[in-house]
Amino acid sequence: MTLAANNHFIPALSILYNNYQDMIGLEKTYEYKWQAANLGHSSALFHVGDYYAQQASVNDRLPLKMLYMTAAVDQKLFAEKSALDIADYTVEEELGLKLIKAEREQGLIDADEFISQMTPVIYIDELHPQYGRFGF
């Protein structure tokens, strides 16, 4: 499983960070989540955003910006219209903080930059009708 995860196989990354956190530790769990997010995995983007929400404080604005950026990436890639609304709710209602307009705009710019640097991944399953040997 680790070999597959280390070779950017999203299902392996997801299984490891969701089910084996106790075995691999918090640092490796976060590393796998970030790796899956960089590959465009929607669930990982949510988990990374949630991690940043937990790190946010009045004195440290970076986690808030990262939370907003991951939500913007999720919204842009998956047409998840509520992603930014959920980020706003999390910041304002749950954390009692507020993002200013410039931080929101920078989050959108950062999201575009993040997407432009993502590694496109295509898995060709042998059962896939177009590529598989069975052709159905």
Residue frames relative to the residue before (quaternion, step in Angstrom):
aa qw qx qy qz dx dy dz
M 1.0000 0.0000 0.0000 0.0000 0.00 0.00 0.00
T 0.6562 0.5076 -0.3075 0.4660 3.57 0.94 -0.89
L 0.6178 0.5438 -0.3430 0.4527 3.58 1.00 -0.76
A 0.6586 0.4942 -0.3006 0.4814 3.58 0.95 -0.89
A 0.6537 0.5090 -0.3132 0.4642 3.60 0.93 -0.85
N 0.6746 0.4954 -0.2952 0.4609 3.57 0.95 -0.84
N 0.6953 0.4053 -0.2599 0.5336 3.58 1.30 -0.27
H 0.6049 -0.6457 0.3132 0.3450 3.54 1.19 0.79
F 0.3782 0.7002 -0.5180 0.3137 3.62 1.04 0.65
I 0.4015 -0.7798 0.4292 0.2157 3.54 -0.21 1.35
P 0.6469 0.5080 -0.3661 0.4352 3.68 0.80 -0.73
A 0.6456 0.5028 -0.3253 0.4740 3.61 1.01 -0.73
L 0.6255 0.5300 -0.3379 0.4622 3.59 0.95 -0.82
S 0.6771 0.5086 -0.2847 0.4492 3.55 0.88 -1.00
I 0.6486 0.5082 -0.3181 0.4689 3.58 0.92 -0.87
L 0.6773 0.4997 -0.3027 0.4472 3.57 0.87 -0.90
Y 0.7453 0.4018 -0.2634 0.4623 3.62 0.74 -0.91
N 0.6684 0.4853 -0.3154 0.4671 3.61 1.15 -0.39
N 0.8267 0.2976 -0.1088 0.4649 3.58 0.89 -0.91
Y 0.7871 0.3309 -0.1577 0.4961 3.59 1.10 -0.51
Q 0.1925 0.8203 -0.5162 0.1539 3.57 1.15 0.60
D 0.6466 0.5266 -0.3258 0.4455 3.60 0.96 -0.79
M 0.6998 0.4740 -0.2700 0.4611 3.57 1.03 -0.78
I 0.7720 0.3729 -0.1992 0.4747 3.59 0.90 -0.88
G 0.4764 -0.6937 0.4186 0.3413 3.59 1.26 -0.27
L 0.6641 -0.5473 0.3536 0.3667 3.53 -1.26 0.50
E 0.6486 0.5323 -0.3275 0.4344 3.58 0.95 -0.84
K 0.6875 0.4580 -0.2767 0.4910 3.59 0.89 -0.92
T 0.5920 0.5591 -0.3638 0.4523 3.60 1.08 -0.68
Y 0.6824 0.4710 -0.2863 0.4801 3.56 0.85 -0.96
E 0.6209 0.5454 -0.3428 0.4467 3.60 0.98 -0.78
Y 0.6749 0.4805 -0.2931 0.4772 3.60 0.93 -0.88
K 0.6242 0.5240 -0.3427 0.4672 3.61 1.02 -0.73
W 0.6722 0.4925 -0.2987 0.4652 3.58 0.88 -0.93
Q 0.6329 0.5295 -0.3262 0.4611 3.58 1.02 -0.81
A 0.6694 0.4813 -0.2955 0.4827 3.61 0.93 -0.87
A 0.6227 0.5268 -0.3392 0.4686 3.60 1.04 -0.72
N 0.6542 0.5105 -0.3079 0.4654 3.59 0.99 -0.80
L 0.6695 0.4594 -0.2903 0.5064 3.56 1.24 -0.40
G 0.5888 -0.6300 0.3387 0.3763 3.57 1.30 0.06
H 0.3902 0.7226 -0.4858 0.2993 3.60 1.15 0.44
S 0.4544 -0.7368 0.4342 0.2494 3.57 -0.51 1.23
S 0.6609 0.5073 -0.3131 0.4559 3.58 0.87 -0.89
A 0.6513 0.5093 -0.3153 0.4658 3.58 0.98 -0.80
L 0.6062 0.5433 -0.3543 0.4602 3.59 1.03 -0.72
F 0.6443 0.5116 -0.3144 0.4735 3.57 1.00 -0.83
H 0.6738 0.5029 -0.2977 0.4522 3.59 0.89 -0.95
V 0.6479 0.5019 -0.3223 0.4738 3.58 0.97 -0.80
G 0.6380 0.5218 -0.3187 0.4681 3.59 1.00 -0.82
D 0.6471 0.5156 -0.3073 0.4702 3.55 1.02 -0.84
Y 0.6053 0.5460 -0.3453 0.4651 3.57 1.05 -0.75
Y 0.6797 0.4818 -0.2921 0.4696 3.59 0.89 -0.91
A 0.6025 0.5523 -0.3597 0.4500 3.59 1.05 -0.69
Q 0.6679 0.4998 -0.2994 0.4631 3.58 0.99 -0.79
Q 0.6871 0.4829 -0.2751 0.4679 3.59 1.18 -0.54
A 0.5281 0.6887 -0.3853 0.3137 3.57 1.25 -0.40
S 0.0614 0.7654 -0.6394 0.0396 3.51 -1.23 0.65
V 0.6778 -0.4715 0.3634 0.4314 3.55 -1.30 0.19
N 0.7301 0.4570 -0.2362 0.4498 3.57 0.97 -0.86
D 0.7548 0.3113 -0.1797 0.5487 3.60 1.15 -0.48
R 0.1805 -0.8313 0.5224 0.0593 3.58 -0.23 1.29
L 0.5100 0.6820 -0.4182 0.3161 3.61 1.14 -0.49
P 0.6662 0.4894 -0.3419 0.4469 3.67 0.78 -0.79
L 0.6227 0.5305 -0.3486 0.4576 3.61 1.04 -0.67
K 0.6535 0.5093 -0.3067 0.4684 3.55 0.97 -0.86
M 0.6630 0.4972 -0.3033 0.4703 3.58 0.99 -0.83
L 0.6003 0.5441 -0.3478 0.4718 3.59 1.06 -0.72
Y 0.6850 0.4770 -0.2834 0.4721 3.58 0.86 -0.96
M 0.6383 0.5302 -0.3252 0.4535 3.59 1.00 -0.79
T 0.6766 0.4779 -0.3107 0.4662 3.62 0.85 -0.89
A 0.6276 0.5171 -0.3385 0.4734 3.60 1.05 -0.68
A 0.6482 0.5127 -0.3169 0.4654 3.60 1.00 -0.79
V 0.6185 0.5228 -0.3404 0.4777 3.60 1.03 -0.76
D 0.6515 0.5186 -0.3096 0.4590 3.58 0.88 -0.95
Q 0.6729 0.4957 -0.2943 0.4635 3.56 0.92 -0.89
K 0.6890 0.4835 -0.2871 0.4572 3.61 0.90 -0.87
L 0.7196 0.4550 -0.2627 0.4540 3.60 0.92 -0.85
F 0.8255 0.2531 -0.0827 0.4976 3.54 0.89 -0.94
A 0.4172 -0.7215 0.4530 0.3164 3.59 1.29 0.26
E 0.2859 0.7492 -0.5249 0.2853 3.53 1.11 0.85
K 0.2259 -0.8477 0.4656 0.1170 3.53 0.30 1.33
S 0.7017 0.4783 -0.2786 0.4486 3.57 1.07 -0.60
A 0.4384 0.7335 -0.4509 0.2577 3.63 1.19 -0.23
L 0.7025 0.4366 -0.2761 0.4895 3.60 0.86 -0.89
D 0.6068 0.5427 -0.3541 0.4603 3.59 1.10 -0.62
I 0.6440 0.5057 -0.3129 0.4813 3.57 1.02 -0.82
A 0.6329 0.5197 -0.3315 0.4685 3.60 1.00 -0.80
D 0.6457 0.5118 -0.3188 0.4686 3.59 0.95 -0.86
Y 0.6477 0.5134 -0.3143 0.4671 3.58 0.94 -0.90
T 0.6535 0.5237 -0.3145 0.4468 3.58 0.88 -0.94
V 0.6837 0.4892 -0.2845 0.4609 3.56 0.87 -0.99
E 0.7713 0.3992 -0.2076 0.4501 3.57 0.73 -1.08
E 0.7766 0.3732 -0.1986 0.4671 3.59 0.73 -1.03
E 0.7523 0.3981 -0.2273 0.4731 3.57 0.81 -0.95
L 0.7697 0.3430 -0.1815 0.5069 3.58 0.98 -0.84
G 0.3572 -0.7580 0.4753 0.2683 3.57 1.23 -0.38
L 0.5451 0.5900 -0.3979 0.4433 3.56 1.18 0.60
K 0.2329 -0.7691 0.5762 0.1490 3.58 -1.25 0.08
L 0.3085 -0.7154 0.5964 0.1932 3.54 -1.05 0.85
I 0.3454 -0.7212 0.5542 0.2311 3.55 -0.93 0.84
K 0.7148 -0.4724 0.3058 0.4152 3.58 -1.27 0.43
A 0.6575 0.5190 -0.3136 0.4473 3.60 0.90 -0.88
E 0.6432 0.5115 -0.3233 0.4691 3.62 1.04 -0.74
R 0.6319 0.5207 -0.3268 0.4720 3.58 1.04 -0.77
E 0.6690 0.4983 -0.2995 0.4631 3.57 0.89 -0.95
Q 0.6500 0.4988 -0.3155 0.4787 3.59 0.99 -0.80
G 0.6089 0.5580 -0.3435 0.4471 3.59 1.08 -0.68
L 0.6541 0.4992 -0.3028 0.4809 3.58 1.03 -0.78
I 0.6377 0.5072 -0.3175 0.4850 3.57 1.05 -0.78
D 0.6555 0.5074 -0.3014 0.4711 3.57 0.96 -0.88
A 0.6164 0.5440 -0.3420 0.4552 3.60 1.07 -0.72
D 0.6486 0.5053 -0.3173 0.4726 3.59 0.96 -0.83
E 0.6449 0.5130 -0.3111 0.4735 3.57 1.02 -0.83
F 0.6309 0.5344 -0.3200 0.4625 3.58 0.98 -0.89
I 0.6750 0.4944 -0.2916 0.4636 3.58 0.87 -0.98
S 0.6567 0.5245 -0.3200 0.4373 3.59 0.94 -0.82
Q 0.7258 0.4204 -0.2360 0.4906 3.59 1.16 -0.53
M 0.4460 0.7052 -0.4517 0.3157 3.56 1.27 0.02
T 0.4172 -0.6782 0.5487 0.2546 3.52 -1.20 0.63
P 0.3104 -0.7477 0.5440 0.2204 3.61 -0.54 1.04
V 0.0887 -0.7981 0.5959 0.0077 3.54 -0.91 0.96
I 0.0046 -0.7698 0.6380 -0.0199 3.55 -0.87 0.98
Y 0.1578 -0.7732 0.6091 0.0792 3.54 -0.80 1.04
I 0.1593 -0.7746 0.6064 0.0830 3.54 -0.81 0.97
D 0.1904 -0.7910 0.5786 0.0575 3.49 -0.41 1.30
E 0.5207 -0.6504 0.4418 0.3327 3.58 -0.93 0.77
L 0.6649 0.4793 -0.3172 0.4771 3.60 1.18 -0.33
H 0.4414 0.6893 -0.4636 0.3392 3.59 1.27 -0.07
P 0.5142 -0.6943 0.4017 0.3036 3.61 -0.75 1.01
Q 0.6943 0.4696 -0.2936 0.4596 3.60 1.01 -0.66
Y 0.8114 0.2881 -0.1289 0.4919 3.59 0.93 -0.84
G 0.5914 0.6331 -0.3552 0.3511 3.54 1.18 -0.45
R 0.5940 -0.5894 0.4172 0.3546 3.50 -1.24 0.43
F 0.6469 0.5260 -0.3294 0.4431 3.56 1.21 -0.41
G 0.2564 -0.8435 0.4462 0.1537 3.57 1.23 -0.43
F 0.5497 0.6022 -0.4326 0.3848 3.60 1.00 0.59
